[in-house]
Amino acid sequence: MTDLFAAYSPELGEVLFSEFSVFAMGLHYFDRETREVVRLRCARVNGCDLCKSQRWVDDNGLPISQEVSAAIDAYESADLPEEQKAALRIVDAFLNNPSAAADQGFRARAYEHFDASQILSLLLDSMKWSAAKIGVALELDEPNGSAMYFDETGAQHILA
Protein backbone atom coordinates (compact mmCIF):
# COMPACT_ATOMS: atom_id res chain seq x y z
CA MET A 1 0.00 0.00 0.00
CA THR A 2 2.95 2.27 0.55
CA ASP A 3 3.61 2.03 -3.21
CA LEU A 4 0.22 3.65 -3.82
CA PHE A 5 1.30 6.76 -1.99
CA ALA A 6 4.70 6.77 -3.65
CA ALA A 7 2.98 6.84 -7.04
CA TYR A 8 0.13 9.24 -6.34
CA SER A 9 1.01 11.32 -3.33
CA PRO A 10 4.48 10.77 -1.90
CA GLU A 11 4.03 13.63 0.58
CA LEU A 12 0.90 12.06 2.05
CA GLY A 13 2.58 8.65 2.19
CA GLU A 14 5.56 10.15 4.01
CA VAL A 15 3.33 11.77 6.60
CA LEU A 16 1.01 8.77 7.12
CA PHE A 17 3.45 5.91 6.94
CA SER A 18 6.56 7.51 8.29
CA GLU A 19 6.08 10.51 10.50
CA PHE A 20 2.62 9.86 11.96
CA SER A 21 3.00 6.09 12.10
CA VAL A 22 6.37 6.24 13.83
CA PHE A 23 5.04 8.79 16.32
CA ALA A 24 1.95 6.72 17.15
CA MET A 25 3.80 3.41 17.34
CA GLY A 26 6.59 4.99 19.38
CA LEU A 27 4.17 5.51 22.26
CA HIS A 28 4.46 2.70 24.78
CA TYR A 29 1.38 2.88 26.99
CA PHE A 30 0.20 -0.66 26.21
CA ASP A 31 1.67 -4.11 25.77
CA ARG A 32 2.00 -5.57 22.27
CA GLU A 33 -0.93 -7.96 22.71
CA THR A 34 -3.37 -5.16 23.57
CA ARG A 35 -2.10 -3.08 20.65
CA GLU A 36 -2.41 -6.08 18.32
CA VAL A 37 -5.98 -6.66 19.48
CA VAL A 38 -6.70 -3.00 18.67
CA ARG A 39 -5.00 -3.31 15.28
CA LEU A 40 -6.96 -6.42 14.36
CA ARG A 41 -10.24 -4.81 15.46
CA CYS A 42 -9.47 -1.83 13.20
CA ALA A 43 -8.68 -4.24 10.35
CA ARG A 44 -12.00 -5.99 10.74
CA VAL A 45 -14.10 -2.84 11.14
CA ASN A 46 -12.31 -1.15 8.23
CA GLY A 47 -12.51 -4.29 6.09
CA CYS A 48 -8.81 -4.27 5.20
CA ASP A 49 -7.83 -7.70 3.86
CA LEU A 50 -4.13 -6.83 3.99
CA CYS A 51 -4.34 -5.80 7.65
CA LYS A 52 -6.43 -8.86 8.54
CA SER A 53 -3.78 -11.13 6.99
CA GLN A 54 -0.79 -9.58 8.77
CA ARG A 55 0.40 -10.40 12.28
CA TRP A 56 2.38 -8.29 14.72
CA VAL A 57 4.97 -10.58 16.26
CA ASP A 58 6.92 -10.35 19.48
CA ASP A 59 10.70 -10.52 19.91
CA ASN A 60 10.55 -14.29 19.42
CA GLY A 61 8.57 -13.99 16.17
CA LEU A 62 5.35 -15.20 17.78
CA PRO A 63 1.94 -13.62 17.08
CA ILE A 64 -0.86 -13.39 19.63
CA SER A 65 -2.73 -16.65 20.08
CA GLN A 66 -5.39 -17.76 17.62
CA GLU A 67 -7.88 -17.82 20.51
CA VAL A 68 -7.30 -14.13 21.25
CA SER A 69 -7.44 -13.27 17.56
CA ALA A 70 -10.72 -15.17 17.13
CA ALA A 71 -12.24 -13.51 20.22
CA ILE A 72 -11.95 -9.99 18.81
CA ASP A 73 -15.19 -10.13 16.80
CA ALA A 74 -17.33 -10.98 19.84
CA TYR A 75 -15.08 -9.41 22.44
CA GLU A 76 -17.81 -8.44 24.91
CA SER A 77 -18.61 -12.10 25.60
CA ALA A 78 -15.07 -13.38 25.01
CA ASP A 79 -12.53 -14.47 27.58
CA LEU A 80 -10.34 -11.38 27.19
CA PRO A 81 -8.94 -9.21 29.98
CA GLU A 82 -11.31 -6.40 30.92
CA GLU A 83 -8.66 -3.83 29.94
CA GLN A 84 -8.60 -5.19 26.38
CA LYS A 85 -12.40 -5.13 26.22
CA ALA A 86 -12.38 -1.52 27.41
CA ALA A 87 -9.76 -0.65 24.77
CA LEU A 88 -11.90 -2.26 22.08
CA ARG A 89 -14.98 -0.31 23.22
CA ILE A 90 -13.01 2.90 22.79
CA VAL A 91 -11.78 1.81 19.37
CA ASP A 92 -15.30 0.82 18.26
CA ALA A 93 -16.69 4.16 19.38
CA PHE A 94 -13.91 6.01 17.57
CA LEU A 95 -14.34 4.04 14.33
CA ASN A 96 -18.13 3.75 14.27
CA ASN A 97 -19.56 6.66 16.23
CA PRO A 98 -16.98 9.20 17.42
CA SER A 99 -19.64 11.41 19.00
CA ALA A 100 -20.34 8.59 21.48
CA ALA A 101 -17.13 9.59 23.23
CA ALA A 102 -18.88 12.80 24.27
CA ASP A 103 -21.30 10.79 26.39
CA GLN A 104 -20.37 11.29 30.04
CA GLY A 105 -21.10 7.69 30.94
CA PHE A 106 -18.92 6.37 28.14
CA ARG A 107 -16.05 8.63 29.15
CA ALA A 108 -16.40 7.70 32.82
CA ARG A 109 -16.19 3.99 31.94
CA ALA A 110 -13.10 4.64 29.80
CA TYR A 111 -11.41 6.51 32.66
CA GLU A 112 -12.09 3.57 34.98
CA HIS A 113 -9.44 1.68 32.99
CA PHE A 114 -7.18 4.27 31.41
CA ASP A 115 -5.75 7.73 31.94
CA ALA A 116 -5.93 10.48 29.31
CA SER A 117 -2.54 9.58 27.79
CA GLN A 118 -3.55 5.97 27.34
CA ILE A 119 -6.87 6.91 25.73
CA LEU A 120 -5.07 9.25 23.35
CA SER A 121 -2.63 6.45 22.52
CA LEU A 122 -5.54 4.12 21.66
CA LEU A 123 -7.06 6.78 19.42
CA LEU A 124 -3.75 7.44 17.68
CA ASP A 125 -3.27 3.71 17.10
CA SER A 126 -6.79 3.57 15.63
CA MET A 127 -6.02 6.52 13.35
CA LYS A 128 -2.76 4.88 12.24
CA TRP A 129 -4.49 1.61 11.33
CA SER A 130 -7.43 3.41 9.72
CA ALA A 131 -5.12 4.96 7.11
CA ALA A 132 -5.55 1.56 5.44
CA LYS A 133 -9.10 2.59 4.47
CA ILE A 134 -7.56 4.39 1.51
CA GLY A 135 -6.19 1.08 0.23
CA VAL A 136 -9.53 -0.63 0.89
CA ALA A 137 -11.41 2.07 -1.05
CA LEU A 138 -9.04 1.65 -4.00
CA GLU A 139 -9.04 -2.18 -3.71
CA LEU A 140 -5.31 -2.27 -3.02
CA ASP A 141 -5.56 -4.23 0.23
CA GLU A 142 -4.34 -7.55 -1.15
CA PRO A 143 -3.61 -9.98 1.72
CA ASN A 144 0.02 -11.01 2.04
CA GLY A 145 0.16 -12.84 5.37
CA SER A 146 3.32 -11.05 6.44
CA ALA A 147 4.60 -10.68 9.96
CA MET A 148 5.71 -7.32 11.31
CA TYR A 149 7.17 -5.74 14.36
CA PHE A 150 7.88 -2.24 15.57
CA ASP A 151 11.19 -1.25 17.05
CA GLU A 152 11.56 0.99 20.11
CA THR A 153 11.36 4.14 17.98
CA GLY A 154 8.05 3.05 16.43
CA ALA A 155 9.46 2.17 13.00
CA GLN A 156 7.69 -0.76 11.34
CA HIS A 157 9.63 -3.75 9.99
CA ILE A 158 8.00 -6.31 7.68
CA LEU A 159 9.25 -9.89 7.87
CA ALA A 160 8.86 -12.43 5.07
Disulfide bonds with the S-S distance in Angstrom:
none
